Amino acid sequence: KNEVEQSPQNLTAQEGEFITINCSYSVGISALHWLQQHPGGGIVSLFMLSSGKKKHGRLIATINIQEKHSSLHITASHPRDSAVYICAGIPNTGNQFYFGTGTSLTVIP
Amino acid sequence: NAGVTQTPKFQVLKTGQSMTLQCAQDMNHNSMYWYRQDPGMGLRLIYYSASEGTTDKGEVPNGYNVSRLNKREFSLRLESAAPSQTSVYFCASQTSGMYNEQFFGPGTRLTVL
């Protein structure tokens, strides 16, 4: 069973395109974590949000708690954005995050 | 601050060998985690420690043991490695508060032949 589902699994885009990655969840969460993992690299936190929208540079994350859905948008995509993007639900109680399987993004110059 | 550090970065073992993966954090976090990451399966929790002196099983604990040596260090031990344990292992520590954020180490790429 997957408490957190991401779509698409794989995404290829041309440089400059607007990109959207979706995350839906079926469990109660208090907040959602977006993470980025470059090929062969570690995992870094991009956003943590519990409501509304957050923006950092060209990245925008939104969440709708009632609809149990979050999106990560990348504006003016660049090859250096190529990475795996992972969403993780932070549970209302307990210590175990619910991780999606990730979206692999490739941005072509 | 180094954040979360892991050693080693790479390791090759033969079936049946044992090894310990080390993890340390300097952010004074209470909670620490060990995950494995396999292609197409995302991050799966092996064990976690909510505080010094406590450990709990996660989703895939079989074949592993852990030790929370002190608040900073959380080690993962493979007593008798199997090829199915070939994976990338990540340690993480977590903030405390209303919305918890996890910080990850650089990972250990383990191959069991």
Backbone of each chain as ProteinMPNN parsed JSONL, in Angstrom:
{"seq_chain_A": "KNEVEQSPQNLTAQEGEFITINCSYSVGISALHWLQQHPGGGIVSLFMLSSGKKKHGRLIATINIQEKHSSLHITASHPRDSAVYICAGIPNTGNQFYFGTGTSLTVIP", "coords_chain_A": {"N_chain_A": [[0.857, -1.179, 0.0], [0.514, 2.253, -0.747], [0.853, 5.08, 0.942], [1.469, 7.567, 0.093], [1.421, 8.985, -3.035], [3.13, 9.758, -6.008], [3.204, 11.725, -8.998], [4.284, 12.729, -12.254], [6.049, 9.536, -12.593], [8.386, 9.653, -14.04], [9.888, 12.332, -15.801], [10.568, 14.334, -18.546], [11.871, 17.328, -19.716], [12.172, 20.314, -21.692], [14.717, 22.773, -21.487], [13.784, 25.688, -19.784], [11.08, 25.219, -19.676], [7.958, 25.116, -17.83], [7.42, 23.259, -14.96], [5.54, 20.723, -13.325], [5.122, 18.745, -10.513], [3.312, 16.254, -8.904], [1.771, 15.301, -5.775], [-0.051, 13.097, -3.928], [-1.886, 12.087, -1.064], [-3.063, 9.638, 1.292], [-3.364, 9.493, 3.963], [-3.607, 10.849, 7.313], [-1.92, 13.819, 7.742], [0.3, 16.249, 9.149], [1.918, 18.023, 7.914], [3.83, 18.55, 4.895], [6.726, 17.421, 3.234], [9.063, 18.389, 0.872], [11.655, 16.999, -0.984], [14.925, 16.881, -2.498], [16.973, 14.991, -4.655], [19.993, 14.658, -6.13], [21.573, 12.926, -8.901], [23.355, 10.175, -7.709], [23.738, 11.502, -5.387], [23.243, 13.085, -2.155], [20.332, 13.657, -0.068], [18.358, 16.478, 0.058], [16.518, 18.955, 1.818], [13.829, 20.751, 0.457], [11.369, 22.134, 0.84], [9.132, 22.572, 3.6], [5.806, 22.336, 4.298], [2.655, 23.252, 5.64], [0.332, 24.427, 4.932], [-1.192, 26.356, 2.284], [1.122, 28.119, 0.3], [4.584, 28.056, -0.635], [7.576, 29.722, -1.627], [10.706, 29.511, -3.203], [13.149, 30.933, -4.775], [13.157, 29.714, -8.017], [11.442, 27.712, -7.432], [8.288, 26.549, -6.385], [6.024, 25.523, -3.953], [2.921, 24.048, -3.22], [0.1, 23.297, -1.136], [-2.883, 21.526, -0.439], [-4.649, 20.807, 2.136], [-7.216, 19.784, 2.662], [-7.919, 18.543, 0.27], [-5.928, 16.727, 0.172], [-3.484, 16.96, -1.268], [-0.505, 17.957, -2.905], [1.644, 20.127, -4.742], [4.651, 20.558, -6.601], [6.263, 23.101, -8.217], [8.361, 24.104, -10.868], [9.733, 26.877, -12.226], [10.906, 28.202, -15.345], [12.753, 26.061, -16.064], [15.927, 24.388, -15.664], [18.886, 22.621, -16.761], [20.34, 21.944, -14.431], [18.378, 21.441, -12.62], [17.745, 18.845, -12.881], [16.985, 15.936, -11.288], [15.909, 13.707, -8.65], [12.78, 14.115, -7.219], [11.216, 14.07, -4.16], [8.353, 13.52, -2.215], [7.189, 13.736, 1.13], [5.052, 12.748, 3.686], [4.333, 14.175, 6.806], [3.51, 12.705, 9.732], [0.48, 13.055, 11.718], [0.645, 11.977, 14.243], [3.211, 10.035, 15.861], [6.409, 8.83, 14.592], [7.145, 8.137, 12.023], [7.755, 9.039, 8.807], [5.85, 9.306, 5.772], [6.847, 8.283, 2.73], [6.903, 9.212, -0.716], [7.587, 7.543, -3.867], [9.144, 9.016, -5.493], [9.894, 11.365, -8.146], [11.498, 11.332, -11.14], [13.271, 13.76, -12.7], [14.368, 15.067, -15.746], [16.019, 17.614, -17.325], [16.458, 18.921, -20.425], [18.999, 20.558, -22.281]], "CA_chain_A": [[0.0, 0.0, 0.0], [1.273, 3.484, -0.798], [0.125, 6.188, 1.555], [1.811, 8.765, -0.667], [1.621, 8.693, -4.453], [3.64, 10.871, -6.794], [3.094, 11.624, -10.449], [4.583, 11.454, -12.889], [7.247, 8.854, -12.08], [9.504, 10.178, -14.815], [9.508, 13.54, -16.518], [11.627, 14.962, -19.329], [11.43, 18.655, -20.121], [13.139, 21.189, -22.347], [15.14, 23.913, -20.663], [12.889, 26.832, -19.84], [9.686, 24.818, -19.475], [7.346, 25.119, -16.502], [7.276, 21.851, -14.571], [4.712, 20.442, -12.149], [5.174, 17.395, -9.938], [2.175, 16.127, -7.999], [1.871, 14.39, -4.646], [-1.337, 12.87, -3.263], [-1.705, 11.213, 0.086], [-4.324, 9.063, 1.772], [-3.294, 9.405, 5.421], [-3.611, 12.142, 7.983], [-0.596, 14.382, 7.947], [0.3, 17.617, 9.668], [2.677, 18.84, 6.971], [4.439, 17.787, 3.816], [8.139, 17.72, 3.026], [9.586, 18.139, -0.472], [13.085, 16.726, -0.932], [15.577, 16.778, -3.79], [18.124, 14.102, -4.649], [20.712, 14.646, -7.398], [22.124, 11.599, -9.212], [24.5, 9.78, -6.892], [23.944, 12.456, -4.307], [22.447, 13.012, -0.943], [18.951, 14.144, -0.084], [18.28, 17.772, 0.73], [15.169, 19.457, 2.016], [13.47, 21.939, -0.304], [10.279, 22.821, 1.519], [8.198, 21.903, 4.467], [4.65, 23.23, 4.379], [1.438, 22.699, 6.24], [-0.823, 25.053, 4.28], [-0.898, 27.433, 1.342], [2.162, 28.101, -0.721], [5.905, 28.584, -0.298], [8.373, 29.979, -2.827], [12.136, 29.684, -2.98], [13.755, 31.069, -6.096], [12.282, 29.257, -9.09], [10.624, 26.607, -6.936], [7.07, 26.898, -5.648], [5.293, 24.362, -3.456], [1.578, 24.339, -2.711], [-0.557, 22.167, -0.496], [-4.292, 21.651, -0.092], [-4.812, 19.765, 3.156], [-8.547, 19.169, 2.526], [-7.904, 17.662, -0.9], [-4.805, 15.801, 0.369], [-2.698, 17.069, -2.489], [0.523, 18.985, -2.952], [2.365, 20.224, -6.013], [5.925, 21.264, -6.666], [6.411, 23.719, -9.527], [9.668, 24.695, -11.189], [9.605, 27.815, -13.336], [12.124, 28.393, -16.145], [13.592, 24.921, -15.685], [17.323, 24.406, -16.09], [19.471, 21.278, -16.608], [20.783, 21.643, -13.059], [17.214, 20.985, -11.85], [17.617, 17.399, -13.083], [17.127, 15.28, -9.986], [14.701, 13.022, -8.189], [12.051, 14.913, -6.249], [10.505, 13.15, -3.27], [7.501, 14.144, -1.211], [7.058, 12.927, 2.341], [4.037, 13.231, 4.615], [4.73, 14.176, 8.208], [2.278, 12.222, 10.36], [-0.086, 13.794, 12.844], [1.258, 11.388, 15.438], [4.215, 9.038, 15.501], [7.692, 9.302, 14.094], [7.51, 7.581, 10.729], [7.298, 9.786, 7.647], [5.352, 8.544, 4.635], [7.592, 8.752, 1.569], [6.581, 8.825, -2.069], [8.683, 6.835, -4.524], [9.983, 9.974, -6.202], [9.723, 11.725, -9.562], [12.799, 11.578, -11.757], [13.174, 14.857, -13.663], [15.517, 15.361, -16.599], [15.833, 18.83, -18.109], [17.373, 18.86, -21.569], [19.368, 21.923, -22.729]], "C_chain_A": [[0.896, 1.233, 0.0], [0.427, 4.591, -0.207], [0.348, 7.483, 0.792], [2.101, 8.356, -2.105], [2.115, 9.939, -5.159], [3.396, 10.619, -8.268], [3.665, 12.874, -11.089], [5.779, 10.777, -12.224], [8.499, 9.382, -12.742], [9.024, 11.354, -15.643], [10.732, 14.079, -17.245], [11.094, 16.281, -19.856], [12.55, 19.368, -20.856], [13.487, 22.33, -21.397], [14.184, 25.075, -20.865], [11.431, 26.487, -19.588], [9.262, 24.956, -18.018], [7.005, 23.674, -16.143], [6.389, 21.746, -13.336], [4.859, 18.978, -11.766], [4.089, 17.323, -8.866], [2.396, 15.076, -6.928], [0.499, 14.299, -3.992], [-1.131, 11.888, -2.119], [-3.052, 10.797, 0.658], [-4.37, 8.975, 3.293], [-3.326, 10.807, 6.021], [-2.207, 12.634, 8.21], [-0.736, 15.799, 8.488], [1.028, 18.561, 8.724], [3.3, 17.932, 5.923], [5.836, 18.332, 3.526], [8.478, 17.422, 1.566], [11.108, 18.049, -0.377], [13.626, 16.6, -2.346], [16.805, 15.876, -3.67], [18.766, 14.105, -6.041], [21.323, 13.27, -7.627], [23.365, 11.303, -8.383], [24.698, 10.63, -5.664], [23.067, 12.236, -3.108], [21.081, 13.629, -1.143], [18.899, 15.447, 0.696], [16.824, 18.222, 0.795], [14.956, 20.713, 1.181], [12.451, 22.777, 0.451], [9.672, 21.913, 2.569], [7.009, 22.837, 4.609], [3.428, 22.507, 4.907], [0.181, 23.315, 5.637], [-0.314, 26.04, 3.244], [0.246, 27.146, 0.397], [3.465, 28.621, -0.144], [6.706, 28.708, -1.58], [9.826, 30.145, -2.421], [12.803, 29.716, -4.345], [12.771, 30.662, -7.17], [11.359, 28.112, -8.663], [9.454, 27.125, -6.119], [6.405, 25.601, -5.206], [3.951, 24.821, -2.913], [1.02, 23.088, -2.06], [-2.003, 22.509, -0.214], [-4.595, 20.503, 0.858], [-6.151, 19.045, 2.985], [-8.572, 18.181, 1.366], [-6.779, 16.645, -0.83], [-3.916, 15.772, -0.867], [-1.693, 18.208, -2.361], [1.172, 18.973, -4.323], [3.671, 20.962, -5.816], [6.068, 21.783, -8.086], [7.839, 24.251, -9.67], [9.448, 25.607, -12.394], [10.954, 27.951, -14.039], [13.148, 27.297, -15.839], [14.964, 24.974, -16.359], [17.892, 23.003, -15.927], [19.925, 20.949, -15.188], [19.617, 21.262, -12.135], [17.006, 19.479, -11.989], [17.953, 16.683, -11.789], [15.891, 14.43, -9.752], [14.076, 13.881, -7.094], [11.123, 13.987, -5.47], [9.6, 13.952, -2.352], [7.325, 13.182, -0.043], [6.018, 13.555, 3.253], [4.521, 13.113, 6.042], [3.489, 13.817, 9.015], [1.794, 13.125, 11.488], [0.484, 13.292, 14.164], [2.274, 10.355, 14.982], [5.414, 9.663, 14.826], [8.01, 8.894, 12.669], [6.901, 8.389, 9.597], [6.761, 8.821, 6.595], [6.01, 9.09, 3.372], [6.951, 8.303, 0.268], [7.792, 8.164, -2.708], [9.546, 7.756, -5.381], [9.586, 10.182, -7.649], [11.096, 12.063, -10.108], [12.645, 12.6, -12.871], [14.478, 14.996, -14.43], [15.177, 16.593, -17.425], [16.911, 18.874, -19.178], [17.702, 20.275, -22.046], [18.771, 22.243, -24.105]], "O_chain_A": [[1.925, 1.252, 0.675], [-0.587, 4.992, -0.779], [-0.483, 8.39, 0.837], [2.931, 7.483, -2.355], [1.598, 11.036, -4.948], [3.38, 9.479, -8.732], [3.547, 13.965, -10.531], [6.446, 11.381, -11.385], [9.54, 9.541, -12.103], [7.892, 11.368, -16.127], [11.794, 14.259, -16.65], [9.984, 16.339, -20.384], [13.727, 19.065, -20.666], [12.655, 22.784, -20.611], [13.821, 25.402, -21.995], [10.627, 27.377, -19.313], [10.086, 24.919, -17.104], [6.379, 22.959, -16.926], [6.472, 22.568, -12.423], [4.734, 18.089, -12.608], [3.966, 18.217, -8.029], [3.107, 14.092, -7.135], [-0.052, 15.309, -3.552], [-0.306, 10.978, -2.202], [-4.049, 11.508, 0.525], [-5.326, 8.435, 3.85], [-3.105, 11.805, 5.336], [-1.39, 11.936, 8.81], [-1.761, 16.454, 8.304], [0.779, 19.766, 8.734], [3.295, 16.708, 6.053], [6.078, 19.538, 3.57], [8.211, 16.323, 1.079], [11.761, 18.902, 0.224], [12.895, 16.259, -3.276], [17.575, 15.978, -2.715], [18.174, 13.625, -7.007], [21.567, 12.529, -6.675], [24.311, 12.09, -8.362], [25.707, 10.502, -4.97], [22.254, 11.313, -3.063], [20.724, 14.063, -2.238], [19.336, 15.517, 1.844], [16.016, 17.899, -0.076], [15.783, 21.624, 1.188], [12.647, 23.972, 0.672], [9.688, 20.686, 2.461], [7.169, 23.995, 4.993], [3.21, 21.323, 4.652], [-0.915, 22.784, 5.812], [0.826, 26.502, 3.305], [0.328, 26.083, -0.218], [3.472, 29.502, 0.716], [6.546, 27.912, -2.505], [10.144, 30.818, -1.44], [12.998, 28.685, -4.987], [11.667, 31.201, -7.236], [10.58, 27.609, -9.473], [9.601, 28.013, -5.279], [6.245, 24.681, -6.008], [3.854, 25.846, -2.238], [1.414, 21.968, -2.387], [-2.324, 23.625, 0.194], [-4.775, 19.362, 0.431], [-6.219, 17.826, 3.146], [-9.174, 17.111, 1.466], [-6.686, 15.777, -1.698], [-3.635, 14.715, -1.433], [-1.982, 19.263, -1.797], [1.241, 17.936, -4.982], [3.785, 21.862, -4.984], [6.003, 21.015, -9.046], [8.431, 24.771, -8.724], [9.025, 25.15, -13.456], [12.008, 27.831, -13.413], [14.266, 27.58, -15.409], [15.132, 25.52, -17.45], [17.445, 22.258, -15.055], [19.895, 19.786, -14.787], [19.834, 20.817, -11.009], [16.177, 18.902, -11.286], [19.059, 16.804, -11.261], [14.953, 14.433, -10.549], [14.755, 14.316, -6.164], [10.35, 13.225, -6.049], [10.025, 14.953, -1.775], [7.316, 11.964, -0.221], [6.086, 14.745, 3.559], [5.055, 12.08, 6.444], [2.506, 14.558, 8.984], [2.566, 13.848, 12.118], [0.768, 14.069, 15.075], [2.209, 9.859, 13.857], [5.437, 10.857, 14.529], [9.059, 9.274, 12.148], [5.68, 8.426, 9.439], [7.171, 7.662, 6.536], [5.761, 10.231, 2.986], [6.508, 7.16, 0.147], [8.894, 8.216, -2.162], [10.561, 7.327, -5.931], [9.019, 9.299, -8.292], [11.774, 12.962, -9.61], [11.972, 12.343, -13.868], [15.557, 15.039, -13.839], [14.173, 16.617, -18.137], [18.107, 18.865, -18.886], [16.804, 21.102, -22.2], [18.979, 23.337, -24.629]]}, "seq_chain_B": "NAGVTQTPKFQVLKTGQSMTLQCAQDMNHNSMYWYRQDPGMGLRLIYYSASEGTTDKGEVPNGYNVSRLNKREFSLRLESAAPSQTSVYFCASQTSGMYNEQFFGPGTRLTVL", "coords_chain_B": {"N_chain_B": [[28.819, 23.782, 11.192], [28.518, 20.282, 10.703], [26.239, 18.871, 10.179], [24.55, 15.993, 9.283], [26.521, 13.196, 9.316], [27.923, 10.359, 7.66], [29.576, 7.232, 7.666], [30.978, 4.276, 6.18], [31.338, 5.804, 2.852], [31.18, 4.138, 0.673], [30.932, 0.586, 0.334], [31.889, -2.764, -0.062], [30.828, -5.987, 0.466], [31.187, -9.481, 1.23], [28.858, -12.178, 1.041], [27.572, -13.034, 4.191], [29.482, -11.696, 5.68], [30.053, -9.198, 8.243], [29.204, -5.827, 9.193], [29.348, -2.418, 10.34], [27.501, 0.5, 9.961], [28.122, 3.872, 10.387], [26.722, 6.77, 11.923], [26.384, 10.194, 12.603], [25.214, 13.172, 14.186], [25.212, 16.724, 14.555], [23.332, 18.49, 15.437], [21.875, 18.462, 17.696], [19.567, 16.933, 17.752], [16.805, 14.942, 18.85], [15.617, 12.698, 17.614], [16.51, 10.051, 15.417], [17.168, 8.282, 12.342], [17.295, 5.339, 10.264], [17.362, 4.561, 6.881], [16.754, 2.611, 3.933], [17.344, 2.756, 0.443], [16.05, 1.698, -2.5], [15.965, 1.03, -6.012], [13.059, 2.289, -7.547], [11.546, 1.912, -5.278], [11.575, 3.816, -3.341], [12.261, 5.482, -0.191], [12.723, 3.442, 2.577], [11.963, 2.719, 5.909], [14.198, 1.469, 8.266], [15.069, 1.252, 11.022], [14.406, 3.329, 13.848], [15.176, 5.921, 16.233], [13.768, 7.479, 18.819], [14.726, 8.886, 20.917], [17.692, 9.27, 22.951], [18.822, 6.142, 23.991], [16.582, 4.708, 23.269], [15.141, 2.564, 20.806], [13.382, 1.645, 17.825], [11.626, -0.621, 15.674], [11.297, -0.257, 12.143], [9.83, -0.333, 8.927], [11.27, -2.342, 7.539], [13.042, -4.157, 9.238], [14.371, -6.621, 9.422], [17.362, -8.517, 9.627], [18.987, -6.524, 10.444], [20.551, -4.572, 13.047], [20.54, -2.001, 15.543], [22.193, 0.683, 17.286], [21.869, 3.198, 19.623], [24.134, 5.134, 20.523], [24.707, 7.466, 21.894], [23.409, 10.817, 22.22], [24.257, 11.937, 19.843], [25.066, 9.875, 18.078], [24.163, 7.146, 15.964], [24.118, 3.94, 15.092], [24.145, 1.403, 12.532], [23.952, -2.033, 12.148], [24.921, -4.807, 10.239], [24.704, -8.082, 10.678], [25.123, -10.506, 9.322], [25.694, -10.282, 6.243], [23.598, -10.175, 3.339], [22.901, -10.674, -0.175], [20.47, -9.394, -0.737], [20.554, -7.165, 0.792], [21.963, -5.308, -0.518], [22.105, -1.987, -1.28], [21.356, 1.554, -1.002], [22.095, 3.308, 1.844], [20.673, 5.553, 4.091], [21.093, 7.833, 6.706], [19.236, 9.827, 8.968], [18.371, 12.769, 10.798], [16.044, 14.395, 12.98], [14.141, 17.339, 13.532], [12.518, 18.671, 16.482], [9.213, 19.491, 17.4], [6.341, 21.324, 16.265], [6.082, 20.892, 13.492], [7.881, 18.523, 12.045], [11.114, 18.296, 10.633], [13.271, 16.517, 8.507], [16.747, 15.81, 8.259], [19.21, 14.697, 6.1], [21.952, 12.376, 5.881], [24.854, 11.858, 3.722], [24.701, 9.332, 2.614], [25.354, 5.78, 2.248], [26.691, 3.591, 0.029], [26.125, 0.324, -0.407], [27.272, -2.81, -1.403], [26.573, -6.197, -1.637], [28.087, -9.145, -2.273]], "CA_chain_B": [[28.141, 22.533, 11.553], [28.607, 19.275, 9.662], [24.926, 18.311, 9.908], [24.528, 14.547, 9.486], [27.635, 12.544, 8.626], [27.859, 8.899, 7.59], [30.745, 6.505, 7.162], [31.725, 4.761, 5.023], [30.536, 6.219, 1.7], [31.015, 2.954, -0.177], [31.398, -0.647, 0.96], [31.575, -4.024, -0.717], [30.938, -7.112, 1.394], [30.808, -10.806, 0.745], [27.745, -12.766, 1.794], [27.949, -13.571, 5.49], [30.32, -10.757, 6.437], [29.328, -8.227, 9.055], [29.747, -4.481, 9.2], [28.562, -1.39, 11.017], [27.433, 1.821, 9.346], [28.131, 4.887, 11.437], [26.01, 8.013, 11.655], [26.462, 11.167, 13.69], [24.625, 14.486, 13.888], [25.646, 17.747, 15.505], [22.242, 19.467, 15.524], [21.211, 18.244, 18.978], [18.235, 16.365, 17.527], [16.501, 13.742, 19.628], [15.229, 11.558, 16.78], [17.388, 9.663, 14.317], [16.538, 7.265, 11.495], [18.028, 4.647, 9.211], [16.55, 4.179, 5.734], [17.389, 2.077, 2.754], [16.715, 3.235, -0.786], [16.217, 0.778, -3.615], [15.343, 1.57, -7.235], [11.623, 2.12, -7.712], [10.834, 1.631, -4.025], [11.612, 4.934, -2.418], [12.928, 5.318, 1.094], [12.021, 2.557, 3.524], [12.517, 2.875, 7.239], [14.719, 0.23, 8.854], [14.935, 1.457, 12.454], [14.541, 4.71, 14.276], [15.405, 6.155, 17.651], [13.083, 8.727, 19.166], [15.563, 9.594, 21.892], [18.832, 8.491, 23.41], [18.461, 4.989, 24.802], [15.422, 3.992, 22.738], [15.132, 2.253, 19.384], [12.166, 0.953, 17.401], [11.668, -1.162, 14.323], [10.531, 0.387, 11.093], [9.136, -1.188, 7.956], [12.105, -3.449, 7.05], [14.135, -4.31, 10.188], [15.003, -7.945, 9.453], [18.748, -8.573, 9.184], [19.698, -5.338, 10.928], [20.452, -4.147, 14.436], [20.965, -0.614, 15.7], [22.605, 1.138, 18.612], [21.904, 4.647, 19.829], [25.254, 5.178, 21.453], [24.501, 8.696, 22.668], [22.469, 11.646, 21.472], [24.82, 12.265, 18.535], [25.433, 8.762, 17.204], [23.176, 6.083, 15.757], [24.792, 3.033, 14.168], [23.357, 0.311, 11.938], [24.816, -3.188, 11.999], [24.509, -5.986, 9.483], [25.433, -9.176, 11.33], [25.481, -11.504, 8.312], [25.163, -9.603, 5.064], [22.998, -10.959, 2.26], [22.778, -9.865, -1.406], [19.245, -8.584, -0.683], [20.842, -5.951, 1.539], [22.59, -4.351, -1.423], [21.214, -0.831, -1.281], [21.948, 2.785, -0.502], [21.589, 3.518, 3.208], [20.682, 6.938, 4.541], [20.771, 8.181, 8.079], [18.614, 11.14, 9.068], [17.95, 13.219, 12.119], [14.787, 15.127, 12.861], [13.857, 18.396, 14.493], [11.363, 18.451, 17.352], [8.341, 20.65, 17.373], [5.03, 21.1, 15.669], [6.288, 20.289, 12.168], [9.227, 17.962, 12.095], [11.86, 18.267, 9.391], [14.373, 15.566, 8.563], [17.989, 16.16, 7.578], [19.798, 13.434, 5.7], [23.361, 12.212, 5.62], [25.182, 11.7, 2.301], [24.409, 7.978, 2.149], [26.373, 4.733, 2.114], [26.338, 2.65, -1.046], [26.59, -1.0, 0.018], [27.083, -3.938, -2.317], [26.857, -7.501, -1.026], [28.308, -10.106, -3.361]], "C_chain_B": [[28.198, 21.546, 10.4], [27.234, 18.729, 9.304], [24.916, 16.827, 10.258], [25.668, 13.936, 8.672], [27.48, 11.033, 8.694], [29.202, 8.357, 7.113], [30.438, 5.021, 7.142], [30.787, 5.275, 3.931], [30.235, 5.035, 0.789], [31.547, 1.748, 0.587], [30.974, -1.824, 0.112], [31.823, -5.139, 0.288], [30.682, -8.411, 0.658], [29.663, -11.324, 1.613], [28.265, -13.375, 3.09], [28.845, -12.667, 6.314], [29.444, -9.805, 7.236], [29.985, -6.862, 8.917], [28.801, -3.539, 9.945], [28.653, -0.094, 10.238], [27.283, 2.843, 10.466], [27.393, 6.137, 10.99], [26.15, 8.924, 12.872], [25.838, 12.48, 13.24], [25.027, 15.467, 14.981], [24.584, 18.824, 15.684], [21.419, 19.311, 16.799], [19.781, 17.709, 18.816], [18.039, 15.127, 18.387], [16.313, 12.522, 18.735], [16.215, 11.33, 15.645], [16.815, 8.441, 13.626], [17.573, 6.6, 10.6], [17.042, 4.197, 8.147], [17.411, 3.4, 4.754], [16.608, 2.547, 1.528], [17.063, 2.288, -1.908], [15.478, 1.328, -4.824], [13.843, 1.266, -7.284], [10.844, 1.925, -6.432], [10.852, 2.788, -3.048], [12.35, 4.608, -1.141], [12.086, 4.435, 2.009], [12.74, 2.594, 4.872], [12.949, 1.531, 7.803], [14.503, 0.268, 10.37], [14.947, 2.959, 12.716], [14.73, 4.766, 15.787], [14.806, 7.503, 17.994], [13.868, 9.546, 20.187], [16.71, 8.683, 22.289], [18.344, 7.345, 24.29], [17.257, 4.223, 24.309], [15.603, 3.74, 21.251], [13.857, 1.492, 19.061], [12.311, 0.481, 15.974], [10.826, -0.316, 13.382], [9.886, -0.65, 10.202], [9.924, -2.442, 7.589], [13.281, -3.719, 7.984], [14.917, -5.618, 10.119], [16.415, -7.922, 8.873], [19.598, -7.419, 9.678], [19.553, -5.207, 12.44], [20.965, -2.719, 14.517], [21.395, -0.369, 17.144], [22.55, 2.654, 18.63], [22.914, 4.871, 20.933], [25.144, 6.368, 22.411], [23.598, 9.575, 21.829], [22.967, 11.888, 20.044], [24.852, 11.086, 17.571], [24.386, 7.653, 17.175], [23.762, 5.153, 14.701], [23.862, 1.906, 13.722], [24.298, -0.854, 11.662], [24.153, -4.274, 11.174], [25.332, -7.146, 10.032], [25.931, -10.211, 10.322], [24.887, -11.033, 6.989], [24.661, -10.586, 4.005], [22.889, -10.073, 1.023], [21.537, -8.968, -1.41], [19.44, -7.287, 0.094], [21.688, -4.964, 0.727], [21.638, -3.188, -1.616], [22.034, 0.419, -0.982], [21.281, 3.082, 0.833], [21.745, 4.992, 3.596], [20.337, 7.012, 6.019], [20.154, 9.57, 8.075], [18.387, 11.483, 10.524], [16.804, 14.207, 11.941], [14.655, 16.182, 13.942], [12.677, 17.99, 15.364], [10.496, 19.689, 17.308], [7.038, 20.308, 16.698], [5.17, 20.411, 14.309], [7.734, 19.822, 12.074], [9.858, 17.887, 10.721], [13.029, 17.307, 9.539], [15.549, 16.053, 7.728], [18.757, 14.87, 7.339], [21.317, 13.499, 5.597], [23.593, 11.943, 4.142], [24.937, 10.297, 1.752], [25.621, 7.071, 2.122], [25.889, 3.764, 1.055], [26.97, 1.308, -0.721], [26.265, -2.039, -1.036], [27.473, -5.212, -1.601], [26.925, -8.533, -2.141], [27.973, -11.526, -2.94]], "O_chain_B": [[27.956, 21.915, 9.251], [27.07, 18.17, 8.22], [25.233, 16.445, 11.384], [25.752, 14.15, 7.462], [26.965, 10.496, 9.675], [29.868, 8.953, 6.267], [29.703, 4.541, 8.005], [29.567, 5.188, 4.075], [29.154, 4.95, 0.206], [32.483, 1.861, 1.38], [29.845, -1.882, -0.374], [32.895, -5.223, 0.886], [30.047, -8.436, -0.396], [29.528, -10.945, 2.776], [29.245, -14.119, 3.103], [28.96, -12.85, 7.526], [28.26, -9.63, 6.949], [31.161, -6.753, 8.571], [27.623, -3.835, 10.146], [29.744, 0.359, 9.894], [26.447, 2.705, 11.359], [27.438, 6.512, 9.819], [26.047, 8.481, 14.016], [25.921, 12.854, 12.07], [25.165, 15.111, 16.152], [24.908, 19.955, 16.046], [20.384, 19.958, 16.958], [18.904, 17.992, 19.632], [18.974, 14.362, 18.625], [16.792, 11.435, 19.058], [16.688, 12.268, 15.003], [16.077, 7.66, 14.227], [18.582, 7.2, 10.229], [16.035, 3.551, 8.437], [18.637, 3.516, 4.749], [15.389, 2.712, 1.568], [18.235, 2.097, -2.232], [14.471, 2.02, -4.673], [13.421, 0.126, -7.087], [9.621, 1.785, -6.465], [10.19, 2.725, -2.012], [12.992, 3.563, -1.034], [10.889, 4.662, 2.185], [13.966, 2.508, 4.945], [12.176, 0.573, 7.818], [13.825, -0.597, 10.925], [15.437, 3.746, 11.906], [14.48, 3.799, 16.508], [15.273, 8.541, 17.525], [13.683, 10.758, 20.298], [16.703, 7.485, 22.003], [17.556, 7.548, 25.215], [16.928, 3.179, 24.872], [16.14, 4.576, 20.524], [13.314, 0.782, 19.908], [13.015, 1.087, 15.167], [9.803, 0.255, 13.759], [9.453, -1.708, 10.661], [9.332, -3.495, 7.351], [14.426, -3.531, 7.575], [16.003, -5.721, 10.689], [16.648, -7.39, 7.788], [20.787, -7.34, 9.372], [18.575, -5.664, 13.032], [21.733, -2.278, 13.662], [21.024, -1.09, 18.07], [23.115, 3.316, 17.759], [22.591, 4.807, 22.119], [25.46, 6.258, 23.596], [23.069, 9.119, 20.816], [22.156, 12.03, 19.13], [24.682, 11.274, 16.367], [23.811, 7.276, 18.196], [23.888, 5.538, 13.539], [22.933, 1.516, 14.43], [25.329, -0.679, 11.012], [22.988, -4.615, 11.379], [26.55, -7.172, 9.855], [27.039, -10.731, 10.459], [23.741, -11.337, 6.658], [25.22, -11.665, 3.808], [22.794, -8.852, 1.147], [21.551, -7.898, -2.02], [18.581, -6.406, 0.055], [22.078, -3.911, 1.232], [20.505, -3.368, -2.061], [23.24, 0.35, -0.742], [20.055, 3.104, 0.936], [22.814, 5.583, 3.443], [19.421, 6.348, 6.505], [20.524, 10.406, 7.25], [18.23, 10.605, 11.372], [16.627, 14.78, 10.866], [15.004, 15.961, 15.102], [11.928, 17.075, 15.023], [10.998, 20.806, 17.191], [6.675, 19.138, 16.574], [4.451, 19.454, 14.018], [8.67, 20.62, 12.03], [9.219, 17.467, 9.756], [13.697, 17.284, 10.573], [15.38, 16.625, 6.651], [18.935, 14.057, 8.246], [21.889, 14.539, 5.27], [22.633, 11.812, 3.381], [24.966, 10.101, 0.537], [26.759, 7.524, 1.991], [24.808, 3.187, 1.172], [28.192, 1.162, -0.751], [25.13, -2.137, -1.504], [28.558, -5.31, -1.027], [25.951, -8.763, -2.857], [28.104, -12.454, -3.738]]}, "name": "protein", "num_of_chains": 2, "seq": "KNEVEQSPQNLTAQEGEFITINCSYSVGISALHWLQQHPGGGIVSLFMLSSGKKKHGRLIATINIQEKHSSLHITASHPRDSAVYICAGIPNTGNQFYFGTGTSLTVIPNAGVTQTPKFQVLKTGQSMTLQCAQDMNHNSMYWYRQDPGMGLRLIYYSASEGTTDKGEVPNGYNVSRLNKREFSLRLESAAPSQTSVYFCASQTSGMYNEQFFGPGTRLTVL"}
